Amino acid sequence: MKPTQEQVIAWAREAGFGNEVWSYADSFIRLSELAYEAGRKDENEACAKHLESKDDGVWANTCAAGIRARREQ
């Protein structure tokens, strides 16, 4: 996943850049966590879609649902 400029700006704001309460070190750590999490969600969704594309019936759909449910934790 390549994030858009808007996503990066939103992550930076959420991470606390420009907020006097947070230190820049904390903001960099939080920004990296947000970027990692976004990439992990995209990867999990790609795995779930791949499973669903297999004509395996209930097993593939159950696994895909499990991947999506775990992603939300």
C-alpha positions as CSV (number, residue, x, y, z in Angstrom):
1,M,0.0,0.0,0.0
2,K,1.2,3.4,-0.9
3,P,-0.5,6.0,1.3
4,T,-1.9,9.2,-0.1
5,Q,-0.6,12.6,1.0
6,E,-3.9,13.1,2.8
7,Q,-3.5,9.8,4.8
8,V,0.1,10.8,5.8
9,I,-1.1,14.2,7.0
10,A,-4.0,12.7,8.9
11,W,-1.6,10.2,10.6
12,A,0.8,13.0,11.5
13,R,-2.0,15.0,13.1
14,E,-3.2,11.9,15.0
15,A,0.3,11.1,16.1
16,G,0.5,14.6,17.7
17,F,2.8,16.6,15.4
18,G,2.2,20.2,16.1
19,N,0.7,19.4,19.5
20,E,2.8,21.0,22.3
21,V,1.8,18.3,24.7
22,W,3.6,15.5,22.8
23,S,7.3,15.2,22.2
24,Y,8.5,14.6,18.7
25,A,10.0,11.2,19.7
26,D,6.5,10.1,20.9
27,S,5.0,11.5,17.7
28,F,7.4,9.6,15.4
29,I,6.7,6.4,17.3
30,R,3.0,6.9,17.0
31,L,3.2,7.8,13.3
32,S,5.2,4.6,12.6
33,E,2.6,2.6,14.5
34,L,-0.3,4.1,12.4
35,A,1.5,3.4,9.2
36,Y,2.3,-0.1,10.2
37,E,-1.3,-0.8,11.2
38,A,-2.6,0.6,7.9
39,G,-0.3,-1.7,5.9
40,R,-1.3,-4.7,8.1
41,K,-5.0,-4.1,7.4
42,D,-4.4,-4.0,3.7
43,E,-2.4,-7.2,3.7
44,N,-5.0,-9.0,5.8
45,E,-7.8,-7.9,3.5
46,A,-5.8,-9.2,0.5
47,C,-5.4,-12.6,2.2
48,A,-9.1,-12.7,2.9
49,K,-10.1,-11.9,-0.7
50,H,-7.6,-14.5,-2.0
51,L,-9.3,-17.1,0.2
52,E,-12.7,-16.1,-1.0
53,S,-11.6,-16.3,-4.6
54,K,-11.0,-20.0,-4.1
55,D,-14.0,-22.2,-4.8
56,D,-13.6,-24.0,-1.6
57,G,-17.0,-23.3,-0.1
58,V,-17.5,-23.0,3.7
59,W,-13.8,-23.5,4.7
60,A,-12.4,-20.6,2.6
61,N,-15.3,-18.3,3.7
62,T,-14.9,-19.2,7.3
63,C,-11.1,-18.5,7.2
64,A,-11.7,-15.2,5.4
65,A,-14.2,-14.1,8.1
66,G,-11.7,-15.1,10.8
67,I,-9.0,-13.0,9.2
68,R,-11.3,-10.0,9.1
69,A,-12.5,-10.5,12.6
70,R,-9.0,-10.7,14.0
71,R,-8.0,-7.6,12.1
72,E,-10.6,-5.7,14.1
73,Q,-9.1,-6.7,17.4
